[in-house]
Amino acid sequence: MAISQPDQFIALLGGGQLGKMLLAEARRMDLSVHSMDPDHMAPCRLGSHRFVQGDFTDYQQVMDFSQGATAVVIEIESVNVKALEDLEAQGIPTFPSAKALRLIQNKIKQKTFYRDQGIPTSDFQVHANHASLQSALAEDQLTMPFVWKLAEGGYDGFGVAMINKASDMDDLPDAPCITEAAVDIDKEIAVVIVRDRHGNTEAFPPVEMAFHPTANQVEFVVCPASLSDQANQQAVQLAKQCAEAFDSPGLLAVELFLTKGGDWLVNEVAPRPHNSGHLTIEACQSSQFEQLLRVAFNLPMGSCALQSAAAMANLVGAANHQGDVMYQGLDQALVVPGSSIHIYGKSQTRPFRKMGHVTATGKDPKQAMQRAAAVRDAISVEAKPSNLLT
């Protein structure tokens, strides 16, 4: 595979922030990426060699857009899987594979896959609808607290709820779902695995995640994680086991629970660039985005080695703010040493919407986290005054 060849290009399904960061690496390496997104103001409209406003859930639009591509890459799971299957049949590789994505798109199938493959995960039950869920609770088949997850369509903490009392179920959608037994969690860890077309794998160092108490979104990601050498190796081994089971080229971000009893459980996975891997841009020799490009263009994988302790904090829309976005506090944020601010280019903000992130490096995880927190706290992602929610 040669680079700087405009007739060789990736077809990117989705045009959000993940695609924007992929484009930054592609531009640096002079690799061609075409992107498609339904939003004419999607971040990827800038930086793509070709941008198409289109629906990545529509079979024919995906097929037409992807013709002639060297490979097809996704940045969101809700793409048309049948189109990916038919593109593979044409000889166009997709990252992830259509088979893997079909499993991962549905949390019922995903959890059942772990059980069938002998991959440790929390106990779960499947419910066809809200009435089924209510019946299971009434018949003492469920014990509170438990975690509720929508089978399809959840993202960034949406479609997930902690159920501590019966009234917490009142506003849940009437749709297929799973419930998971509450786990006594000591740490939440993520490992991003890179897998090339030949089945070779590399692992980024495990990161430790801290979540927002109400938004159920990642608030901080820190690397290296506060794990013993043995636990660090166990996390990597389990993540690689997942990647081997799905047998899909590209990226697989594996979210793990380490229980207080010392057991490892797989929570869920994402077959694309992931929030937990954003700090690899500044902290690792090759970022998750560069690695995906290398694999998609059939180039050798790079090194995942950590070069500096780092922490990442999300920049999300402020509460009670929805509409045209503006960023307050950048003057204070930009003077924090060791920090890099990423603004995603979304024109509209809403409460807790991911609008950017900051990565900070430091001599150790503590210093990196302090710097990331300082930037995060200085910036307020607000709507212009005329858009304020009342």
VOPAGU-2260 file (C-alpha; in pm, 1 decimal, decimal comma):
REM VOPAGU-2260
SITE   aa  ch    i         X         Y         Z
SITE  MET   A    0       0,0       0,0       0,0
SITE  ALA   A    1     135,4     340,8     -93,2
SITE  ILE   A    2      52,2     671,9      68,8
SITE  SER   A    3     -15,6    1004,5    -105,4
SITE  GLN   A    4    -231,7     826,8    -364,3
SITE  PRO   A    5    -563,0    1017,3    -399,8
SITE  ASP   A    6    -729,2     729,0    -586,9
SITE  GLN   A    7    -690,1     517,0    -272,0
SITE  PHE   A    8    -923,9     636,9      -0,5
SITE  ILE   A    9   -1116,5     536,0     309,1
SITE  ALA   A   10   -1494,5     576,4     311,0
SITE  LEU   A   11   -1578,1     702,9     660,6
SITE  LEU   A   12   -1935,6     649,4     781,5
SITE  GLY   A   13   -2009,6     922,8    1031,9
SITE  GLY   A   14   -1880,5    1276,9    1048,6
SITE  GLY   A   15   -1851,8    1361,3    1418,3
SITE  GLN   A   16   -1561,8    1427,9    1650,3
SITE  LEU   A   17   -1409,8    1082,2    1611,5
SITE  GLY   A   18   -1395,1    1134,2    1238,1
SITE  LYS   A   19   -1249,4    1481,9    1283,3
SITE  MET   A   20    -961,2    1342,4    1488,8
SITE  LEU   A   21    -910,6    1064,7    1233,1
SITE  LEU   A   22    -892,3    1330,1     959,9
SITE  ALA   A   23    -622,7    1520,3    1149,8
SITE  GLU   A   24    -399,9    1211,1    1141,4
SITE  ALA   A   25    -492,5    1139,6     778,9
SITE  ARG   A   26    -393,3    1490,6     673,3
SITE  ARG   A   27     -60,8    1455,8     854,4
SITE  MET   A   28       9,5    1127,6     672,5
SITE  ASP   A   29    -139,8    1251,9     342,4
SITE  LEU   A   30    -399,5     975,0     333,8
SITE  SER   A   31    -732,1    1036,8     162,4
SITE  VAL   A   32   -1058,8    1008,4     356,3
SITE  HIS   A   33   -1411,5    1063,7     223,4
SITE  SER   A   34   -1679,9    1111,1     490,6
SITE  MET   A   35   -2059,3    1095,2     501,8
SITE  ASP   A   36   -2295,1    1229,2     767,1
SITE  PRO   A   37   -2661,2    1337,7     768,9
SITE  ASP   A   38   -2571,1    1674,1     922,4
SITE  HIS   A   39   -2450,7    1926,7     664,8
SITE  MET   A   40   -2266,0    2100,7     950,2
SITE  ALA   A   41   -2090,8    1785,2    1074,8
SITE  PRO   A   42   -1732,2    1844,8    1195,5
SITE  CYS   A   43   -1593,9    1623,4     915,4
SITE  ARG   A   44   -1723,5    1857,9     646,1
SITE  LEU   A   45   -1392,2    2035,8     701,2
SITE  GLY   A   46   -1080,4    1829,2     636,6
SITE  SER   A   47   -1233,3    1550,5     428,9
SITE  HIS   A   48   -1108,8    1508,1      74,8
SITE  ARG   A   49   -1478,3    1465,5      -5,7
SITE  PHE   A   50   -1777,8    1522,1     221,2
SITE  VAL   A   51   -2124,2    1388,0     138,3
SITE  GLN   A   52   -2438,7    1475,4     327,8
SITE  GLY   A   53   -2611,7    1140,0     352,6
SITE  ASP   A   54   -2770,3     881,5     576,7
SITE  PHE   A   55   -2528,7     610,1     693,3
SITE  THR   A   56   -2825,1     397,8     805,8
SITE  ASP   A   57   -2959,6     384,2     447,4
SITE  TYR   A   58   -2843,6      77,5     254,8
SITE  GLN   A   59   -2824,1     231,0     -93,0
SITE  GLN   A   60   -2661,9     553,7      20,9
SITE  VAL   A   61   -2387,3     360,1     201,5
SITE  MET   A   62   -2333,1     135,2    -101,9
SITE  ASP   A   63   -2311,7     429,0    -343,7
SITE  PHE   A   64   -2084,7     634,8    -117,5
SITE  SER   A   65   -1840,1     347,6     -57,9
SITE  GLN   A   66   -1781,6     236,9    -415,9
SITE  GLY   A   67   -1413,2     236,0    -509,4
SITE  ALA   A   68   -1294,9     271,0    -149,4
SITE  THR   A   69    -979,5     103,1     -25,2
SITE  ALA   A   70   -1168,1      29,8     296,9
SITE  VAL   A   71   -1476,8     138,6     490,3
SITE  VAL   A   72   -1441,8     268,6     846,3
SITE  ILE   A   73   -1713,7     363,8    1094,3
SITE  GLU   A   74   -1711,3     621,1    1371,3
SITE  ILE   A   75   -2059,8     532,3    1498,9
SITE  GLU   A   76   -2219,3     190,5    1548,8
SITE  SER   A   77   -2562,4     267,2    1402,6
SITE  VAL   A   78   -2458,0     224,4    1038,5
SITE  ASN   A   79   -2631,5      -9,9     793,3
SITE  VAL   A   80   -2477,3    -352,5     857,1
SITE  LYS   A   81   -2632,0    -516,3     550,8
SITE  ALA   A   82   -2445,8    -264,0     336,3
SITE  LEU   A   83   -2119,2    -353,6     511,8
SITE  GLU   A   84   -2185,6    -722,2     444,9
SITE  ASP   A   85   -2239,3    -656,5      74,5
SITE  LEU   A   86   -1934,6    -429,0      51,5
SITE  GLU   A   87   -1725,4    -708,6     202,7
SITE  ALA   A   88   -1869,1    -943,8     -59,6
SITE  GLN   A   89   -1744,5    -698,5    -323,3
SITE  GLY   A   90   -1394,2    -722,5    -177,6
SITE  ILE   A   91   -1398,3    -393,1      13,8
SITE  PRO   A   92   -1283,8    -458,2     372,9
SITE  THR   A   93   -1478,1    -292,1     654,0
SITE  PHE   A   94   -1350,0    -189,1     995,2
SITE  PRO   A   95   -1503,7    -340,4    1200,7
SITE  SER   A   96   -1627,9    -648,1    1017,0
SITE  ALA   A   97   -2001,6    -657,1     951,3
SITE  LYS   A   98   -2033,9    -977,8    1154,7
SITE  ALA   A   99   -1875,7    -821,1    1461,9
SITE  LEU   A  100   -2074,9    -499,8    1432,5
SITE  ARG   A  101   -2402,8    -691,2    1409,1
SITE  LEU   A  102   -2321,5    -853,2    1743,9
SITE  ILE   A  103   -2204,3    -533,8    1910,0
SITE  GLN   A  104   -2492,5    -311,9    1793,3
SITE  ASN   A  105   -2734,9    -506,5    2012,9
SITE  LYS   A  106   -2650,0    -536,1    2382,8
SITE  ILE   A  107   -2856,9    -853,8    2415,4
SITE  LYS   A  108   -2650,1   -1021,3    2145,0
SITE  GLN   A  109   -2330,1    -873,2    2282,2
SITE  LYS   A  110   -2382,1   -1000,7    2637,2
SITE  THR   A  111   -2497,4   -1340,3    2512,7
SITE  PHE   A  112   -2181,6   -1357,6    2299,9
SITE  TYR   A  113   -1963,9   -1306,7    2608,2
SITE  ARG   A  114   -2145,4   -1583,6    2790,4
SITE  ASP   A  115   -2117,6   -1823,1    2495,6
SITE  GLN   A  116   -1747,5   -1744,0    2448,6
SITE  GLY   A  117   -1661,6   -1794,1    2815,6
SITE  ILE   A  118   -1570,0   -1426,0    2858,0
SITE  PRO   A  119   -1642,0   -1311,3    3215,2
SITE  THR   A  120   -1920,0   -1053,9    3238,7
SITE  SER   A  121   -2181,8    -952,5    3494,9
SITE  ASP   A  122   -2497,1   -1162,7    3533,6
SITE  PHE   A  123   -2779,6   -1036,7    3314,7
SITE  GLN   A  124   -3140,5   -1092,8    3214,8
SITE  VAL   A  125   -3315,3   -1017,0    2885,0
SITE  HIS   A  126   -3650,2    -837,3    2872,6
SITE  ALA   A  127   -3866,4    -798,8    2562,5
SITE  ASN   A  128   -4037,5    -479,4    2678,2
SITE  HIS   A  129   -4128,3    -268,4    2979,7
SITE  ALA   A  130   -4407,6    -503,4    3087,7
SITE  SER   A  131   -4163,4    -794,9    3093,2
SITE  LEU   A  132   -3928,0    -588,9    3306,5
SITE  GLN   A  133   -4205,5    -498,5    3550,6
SITE  SER   A  134   -4316,3    -863,3    3575,1
SITE  ALA   A  135   -3962,3    -980,5    3651,3
SITE  LEU   A  136   -3942,4    -730,0    3934,4
SITE  ALA   A  137   -4286,4    -819,1    4069,9
SITE  GLU   A  138   -4201,3   -1190,6    4064,5
SITE  ASP   A  139   -3871,7   -1132,5    4251,3
SITE  GLN   A  140   -3665,6   -1240,0    3951,2
SITE  LEU   A  141   -3484,0    -908,1    3979,3
SITE  THR   A  142   -3319,1    -762,2    4285,5
SITE  MET   A  143   -3253,3    -392,0    4319,3
SITE  PRO   A  144   -3022,5    -221,4    4263,8
SITE  PHE   A  145   -2954,3    -325,8    3905,8
SITE  VAL   A  146   -2836,6    -163,2    3582,7
SITE  TRP   A  147   -3084,3    -120,6    3296,1
SITE  LYS   A  148   -2955,7     -95,2    2937,3
SITE  LEU   A  149   -3147,3     -35,2    2617,2
SITE  ALA   A  150   -3075,5    -315,1    2370,4
SITE  GLU   A  151   -3013,3     -82,7    2076,9
SITE  GLY   A  152   -2945,2     284,5    2025,2
SITE  GLY   A  153   -2782,1     388,5    2351,9
SITE  TYR   A  154   -2471,5     610,0    2346,4
SITE  ASP   A  155   -2266,0     837,9    2574,2
SITE  GLY   A  156   -2455,2     730,0    2884,0
SITE  PHE   A  157   -2798,3     756,0    2720,8
SITE  GLY   A  158   -2991,3     430,4    2726,7
SITE  VAL   A  159   -2832,5     330,1    3057,7
SITE  ALA   A  160   -2983,5     377,1    3402,6
SITE  MET   A  161   -2913,8     266,2    3757,5
SITE  ILE   A  162   -3235,0     133,0    3911,4
SITE  ASN   A  163   -3234,9     173,5    4289,0
SITE  LYS   A  164   -3611,7     189,3    4344,7
SITE  ALA   A  165   -3924,9     102,4    4148,3
SITE  SER   A  166   -3996,8     464,5    4054,0
SITE  ASP   A  167   -3662,9     478,7    3868,5
SITE  MET   A  168   -3829,2     260,8    3603,4
SITE  ASP   A  169   -4120,5     495,8    3535,3
SITE  ASP   A  170   -3963,8     683,3    3243,9
SITE  LEU   A  171   -3778,8     394,1    3080,5
SITE  PRO   A  172   -3869,7     335,6    2714,4
SITE  ASP   A  173   -4091,9      41,5    2620,6
SITE  ALA   A  174   -3829,8    -148,3    2424,2
SITE  PRO   A  175   -3609,5    -460,3    2443,0
SITE  CYS   A  176   -3347,6    -425,4    2712,9
SITE  ILE   A  177   -3119,2    -608,1    2949,9
SITE  THR   A  178   -3073,5    -578,6    3321,7
SITE  GLU   A  179   -2737,5    -643,7    3481,6
SITE  ALA   A  180   -2665,3    -735,0    3839,5
SITE  ALA   A  181   -2502,0    -450,6    4029,1
SITE  VAL   A  182   -2129,4    -513,2    4061,2
SITE  ASP   A  183   -1912,3    -413,4    4355,3
SITE  ILE   A  184   -1666,5    -218,1    4141,9
SITE  ASP   A  185   -1321,1    -121,4    4258,7
SITE  LYS   A  186   -1196,6      26,0    3929,8
SITE  GLU   A  187   -1328,9      86,4    3578,7
SITE  ILE   A  188   -1058,7      19,1    3323,3
SITE  ALA   A  189   -1046,8      37,0    2943,5
SITE  VAL   A  190    -803,0    -115,3    2698,4
SITE  VAL   A  191    -797,9     -26,1    2328,2
SITE  ILE   A  192    -684,7    -315,2    2108,3
SITE  VAL   A  193    -555,1    -273,4    1752,8
SITE  ARG   A  194    -595,7    -572,9    1521,6
SITE  ASP   A  195    -461,7    -580,1    1166,6
SITE  ARG   A  196    -598,8    -768,8     866,5
SITE  HIS   A  197    -380,7   -1070,6     949,5
SITE  GLY   A  198    -497,0   -1113,1    1309,8
SITE  ASN   A  199    -195,1    -952,2    1476,2
SITE  THR   A  200    -281,4    -741,7    1780,3
SITE  GLU   A  201    -131,3    -458,4    1979,9
SITE  ALA   A  202    -269,1    -312,8    2302,7
SITE  PHE   A  203    -260,1      42,7    2430,1
SITE  PRO   A  204    -180,8      68,4    2802,1
SITE  PRO   A  205    -487,5      26,3    3025,5
SITE  VAL   A  206    -651,9     351,3    3132,0
SITE  GLU   A  207    -856,9     420,1    3442,4
SITE  MET   A  208   -1193,9     589,8    3406,0
SITE  ALA   A  209   -1393,9     806,3    3643,9
SITE  PHE   A  210   -1759,3     875,7    3563,6
SITE  HIS   A  211   -1983,7    1175,9    3617,3
SITE  PRO   A  212   -2222,5    1089,0    3903,9
SITE  THR   A  213   -2542,6    1195,2    3723,3
SITE  ALA   A  214   -2467,7    1206,9    3348,3
SITE  ASN   A  215   -2321,2     853,5    3341,4
SITE  GLN   A  216   -2044,8     979,9    3110,5
SITE  VAL   A  217   -1670,3     943,1    3142,3
SITE  GLU   A  218   -1541,5    1247,7    3331,0
SITE  PHE   A  219   -1169,9    1161,4    3351,4
SITE  VAL   A  220    -946,7     905,7    3182,4
SITE  VAL   A  221    -601,8     855,2    3336,5
SITE  CYS   A  222    -297,1     662,0    3216,3
SITE  PRO   A  223    -116,0     472,9    3350,6
SITE  ALA   A  224    -396,0     318,7    3556,4
SITE  SER   A  225    -340,4     258,4    3926,3
SITE  LEU   A  226    -300,9    -118,0    3882,5
SITE  SER   A  227     -41,0    -365,9    3995,2
SITE  ASP   A  228     177,0    -513,7    3723,4
SITE  GLN   A  229     -18,8    -837,8    3750,3
SITE  ALA   A  230    -357,5    -664,2    3724,2
SITE  ASN   A  231    -230,7    -458,4    3431,6
SITE  GLN   A  232    -134,8    -777,1    3246,4
SITE  GLN   A  233    -469,0    -938,9    3330,0
SITE  ALA   A  234    -657,9    -640,8    3185,2
SITE  VAL   A  235    -461,3    -658,0    2860,7
SITE  GLN   A  236    -502,5   -1034,8    2835,2
SITE  LEU   A  237    -880,5   -1015,2    2881,2
SITE  ALA   A  238    -909,7    -733,3    2625,9
SITE  LYS   A  239    -708,5    -937,8    2375,3
SITE  GLN   A  240    -931,5   -1239,1    2444,9
SITE  CYS   A  241   -1230,5   -1022,7    2349,0
SITE  ALA   A  242   -1062,3    -905,0    2031,0
SITE  GLU   A  243    -976,4   -1260,8    1931,6
SITE  ALA   A  244   -1334,8   -1372,4    1995,5
SITE  PHE   A  245   -1483,9   -1100,0    1774,6
SITE  ASP   A  246   -1210,0   -1165,1    1516,4
SITE  SER   A  247   -1254,2    -821,7    1358,9
SITE  PRO   A  248    -981,4    -595,8    1219,6
SITE  GLY   A  249    -947,2    -237,7    1335,9
SITE  LEU   A  250    -997,3    -101,6    1685,8
SITE  LEU   A  251   -1179,7    -257,7    1977,6
SITE  ALA   A  252   -1217,2     -53,2    2295,5
SITE  VAL   A  253   -1288,5    -294,1    2581,2
SITE  GLU   A  254   -1444,8    -154,0    2898,6
SITE  LEU   A  255   -1366,3    -362,3    3206,3
SITE  PHE   A  256   -1470,7    -378,9    3569,6
SITE  LEU   A  257   -1223,2    -482,6    3838,8
SITE  THR   A  258   -1435,0    -592,3    4133,4
SITE  LYS   A  259   -1339,4    -539,4    4495,2
SITE  GLY   A  260   -1296,3    -916,1    4510,9
SITE  GLY   A  261   -1025,1    -897,1    4243,9
SITE  ASP   A  262   -1227,2   -1039,9    3953,2
SITE  TRP   A  263   -1225,2    -896,2    3601,2
SITE  LEU   A  264   -1551,1    -854,0    3406,9
SITE  VAL   A  265   -1612,4    -722,9    3056,7
SITE  ASN   A  266   -1871,2    -445,1    3062,4
SITE  GLU   A  267   -1906,8    -369,2    2691,2
SITE  VAL   A  268   -1700,8    -290,4    2382,5
SITE  ALA   A  269   -1686,7     -35,0    2100,9
SITE  PRO   A  270   -1543,7    -134,7    1759,7
SITE  ARG   A  271   -1415,8     212,4    1669,0
SITE  PRO   A  272   -1210,3     498,1    1814,4
SITE  HIS   A  273   -1323,8     551,6    2171,0
SITE  ASN   A  274   -1333,9     823,0    2434,6
SITE  SER   A  275   -1098,7     618,6    2650,4
SITE  GLY   A  276    -835,4     634,6    2375,2
SITE  HIS   A  277    -832,5    1010,3    2310,2
SITE  LEU   A  278    -529,4    1068,0    2530,9
SITE  THR   A  279    -323,2     845,4    2299,7
SITE  ILE   A  280    -288,4    1147,5    2065,8
SITE  GLU   A  281     -58,6    1323,8    2310,7
SITE  ALA   A  282      56,5    1035,1    2530,6
SITE  CYS   A  283     145,0     746,1    2298,5
SITE  GLN   A  284     387,1     695,9    2014,4
SITE  SER   A  285      98,9     622,7    1773,9
SITE  SER   A  286    -256,5     735,6    1853,1
SITE  GLN   A  287    -564,9     516,2    1821,0
SITE  PHE   A  288    -657,5     720,4    1512,2
SITE  GLU   A  289    -322,1     667,4    1341,9
SITE  GLN   A  290    -340,4     296,9    1419,8
SITE  LEU   A  291    -684,1     269,1    1259,7
SITE  LEU   A  292    -557,3     442,1     946,7
SITE  ARG   A  293    -255,1     213,4     931,7
SITE  VAL   A  294    -471,5     -98,0     955,0
SITE  ALA   A  295    -734,7      27,3     710,1
SITE  PHE   A  296    -469,1     114,2     450,6
SITE  ASN   A  297    -292,0    -219,2     516,0
SITE  LEU   A  298      18,1     -48,1     655,2
SITE  PRO   A  299     224,2    -191,2     945,6
SITE  MET   A  300      87,7    -117,5    1290,9
SITE  GLY   A  301     270,5     144,5    1494,9
SITE  SER   A  302     381,6     136,1    1855,6
SITE  CYS   A  303     123,4     176,2    2131,2
SITE  ALA   A  304     393,5     261,8    2387,0
SITE  LEU   A  305     313,2     525,9    2648,3
SITE  GLN   A  306     548,2     822,7    2630,1
SITE  SER   A  307     411,6    1028,5    2917,6
SITE  ALA   A  308     159,8    1005,9    3198,0
SITE  ALA   A  309    -163,1    1166,5    3080,6
SITE  ALA   A  310    -519,7    1247,6    3175,8
SITE  MET   A  311    -820,3    1334,6    2962,5
SITE  ALA   A  312   -1129,5    1528,6    3068,3
SITE  ASN   A  313   -1442,1    1573,1    2858,2
SITE  LEU   A  314   -1578,5    1918,6    2785,2
SITE  VAL   A  315   -1956,7    1890,0    2785,9
SITE  GLY   A  316   -2247,4    2126,6    2743,7
SITE  ALA   A  317   -2345,3    2312,1    3058,3
SITE  ALA   A  318   -2675,4    2238,4    3229,3
SITE  ASN   A  319   -2965,5    2456,5    3110,2
SITE  HIS   A  320   -2777,2    2551,7    2793,8
SITE  GLN   A  321   -2905,2    2448,1    2451,8
SITE  GLY   A  322   -2852,1    2616,0    2117,1
SITE  ASP   A  323   -2572,8    2797,0    1932,8
SITE  VAL   A  324   -2252,2    2724,3    2122,1
SITE  MET   A  325   -1994,0    2956,6    2271,8
SITE  TYR   A  326   -1691,0    2869,7    2485,4
SITE  GLN   A  327   -1616,5    3074,0    2796,4
SITE  GLY   A  328   -1289,1    3070,4    2989,1
SITE  LEU   A  329   -1045,9    2983,2    2711,3
SITE  ASP   A  330    -803,6    3258,3    2817,9
SITE  GLN   A  331    -752,4    3087,8    3154,3
SITE  ALA   A  332    -751,9    2737,1    3008,4
SITE  LEU   A  333    -492,3    2798,3    2740,1
SITE  VAL   A  334    -218,6    2891,4    2988,6
SITE  VAL   A  335    -228,4    2559,8    3179,3
SITE  PRO   A  336     105,5    2383,9    3109,5
SITE  GLY   A  337     115,9    2045,4    2939,4
SITE  SER   A  338    -242,3    2068,3    2815,2
SITE  SER   A  339    -399,3    2030,4    2470,2
SITE  ILE   A  340    -755,9    2143,0    2405,6
SITE  HIS   A  341    -966,7    1970,0    2139,5
SITE  ILE   A  342   -1282,9    2151,9    2028,6
SITE  TYR   A  343   -1503,4    1925,0    1817,8
SITE  GLY   A  344   -1663,1    2187,6    1595,3
SITE  LYS   A  345   -2025,4    2114,8    1681,9
SITE  SER   A  346   -2238,2    2422,5    1624,2
SITE  GLN   A  347   -2511,0    2326,4    1875,7
SITE  THR   A  348   -2472,0    2253,5    2244,6
SITE  ARG   A  349   -2709,8    2086,6    2489,3
SITE  PRO   A  350   -2673,3    1968,4    2849,4
SITE  PHE   A  351   -2394,4    1708,2    2884,4
SITE  ARG   A  352   -2333,0    1683,2    2508,2
SITE  LYS   A  353   -1967,3    1607,1    2434,7
SITE  MET   A  354   -1832,1    1924,6    2277,2
SITE  GLY   A  355   -1460,5    1871,0    2323,3
SITE  HIS   A  356   -1195,7    1731,9    2551,4
SITE  VAL   A  357    -866,4    1827,4    2707,5
SITE  THR   A  358    -563,1    1604,2    2744,6
SITE  ALA   A  359    -286,1    1698,3    2986,2
SITE  THR   A  360      49,7    1529,5    3028,4
SITE  GLY   A  361     264,4    1538,0    3339,2
SITE  LYS   A  362     542,9    1378,6    3537,0
SITE  ASP   A  363     289,7    1139,3    3689,2
SITE  PRO   A  364     -86,7    1066,3    3668,4
SITE  LYS   A  365    -164,4    1297,1    3960,9
SITE  GLN   A  366      -5,6    1600,5    3796,6
SITE  ALA   A  367    -165,2    1519,0    3462,0
SITE  MET   A  368    -509,1    1489,0    3622,2
SITE  GLN   A  369    -465,9    1818,4    3810,1
SITE  ARG   A  370    -379,2    1994,6    3485,1
SITE  ALA   A  371    -670,3    1837,4    3297,1
SITE  ALA   A  372    -908,6    1934,8    3577,9
SITE  ALA   A  373    -780,4    2292,8    3575,1
SITE  VAL   A  374    -854,9    2327,8    3204,7
SITE  ARG   A  375   -1188,6    2150,6    3231,4
SITE  ASP   A  376   -1297,9    2374,1    3520,6
SITE  ALA   A  377   -1188,7    2691,6    3341,8
SITE  ILE   A  378   -1398,3    2623,8    3031,2
SITE  SER   A  379   -1774,9    2658,4    3028,1
SITE  VAL   A  380   -1958,1    2530,8    2720,7
SITE  GLU   A  381   -2263,4    2753,9    2696,3
SITE  ALA   A  382   -2537,2    2856,6    2458,5
SITE  LYS   A  383   -2555,8    3210,9    2336,6
SITE  PRO   A  384   -2783,2    3414,5    2568,3
SITE  SER   A  385   -3084,8    3405,3    2337,8
SITE  ASN   A  386   -3082,0    3021,1    2347,1
SITE  LEU   A  387   -3088,6    2964,5    2722,5
SITE  LEU   A  388   -3333,4    2701,1    2849,1
SITE  THR   A  389   -3582,3    2819,8    3108,9
